[in-house]
Amino acid sequence: MKLFNWTNIRLLLIFGLVLFLYSFAQHRNGDRKLKKSTVVFVGENTIFVTPETVNKLLIENKRDASSIRKDEVDLNKIEKTLDTQEMIEKSDVFVSIDGVLKAVVKQKTPVARFFDGQRSFYIDYKGGRMPLSDNFTARVPLVSGTINEKNNEDLATLFRLIYDDVFLKKNIIAIQIMPNGSLKMFNRNYNYFIDFGRTINVERKFENYKAFFQKAVLDSSLYKYKKIDLRFTEQVVCTK
């Protein structure tokens, strides 16, 4: 019985010592100041929001990261602040073992640029809006007309299809949304325009256009056309 009690007491002492050392280490670690802050962008290489802008949000208007104690850093708050920025899709903020406050940032991806004569903004990959950047201008189709709640989802799907397709991304430079909801598209190197019709059977229409283009470009007949009509999914109609 005595041996059992002594064993229990020894275990309690060891446990207490571990708790003390852990608490002491945590306290000392919290008292330590950060060494620096750094920003890493993932995804596309284009920088729409500068590292300096993100860094200011990281250190919350402090002079620099080395003036901030580790226990003063609210990681959740910083992440929420970054994620509310109009050009940022998602962020992950943490403090590394060596005391570096680090933000891993994924920017929004613009797939079209809207302009109505007065205002201009990007449409991002998810169909939301993002402001233009002073640092970089994305090479995406210029869109004019009316974008509203009724057509926004269908248009976002169309913009994504163009962005994800190497040929279409290079070929389609502008899109005009007509009052009746149909679309006119303009290409980079030829004088014709594309009468796309409404945003139905979109993938089929694009496949028809690519097949037509690959055949017509071989005999230089593309220079002869004024309009390429894709409204009918079973055929491509060309007008000289």
Buried (B, 14 or more C-beta within 10 A) or exposed (E): EEEEEEEEEEEEEEEEEEEEEEEEEEEEBEEEEBBBBBBEBEEEEBBBBBBEBBBEBBBEEBEEBEEBEBEEBEEEEBBEBBBEBBBBBBBBBEBEEEBBBBBBBBBBBBBBBBBEEEEEBBBBBEBBBBEBBEEEEBEBBBBBBEBEEEBBEBBBEBBBBBBEBEEBBEBBBBBBBBEEBBBBBBBEEBEBBBBBBBBEBBEEBBEBBBEBBEEBEEEEEBEBBEBBBBBEEEEBEBEE
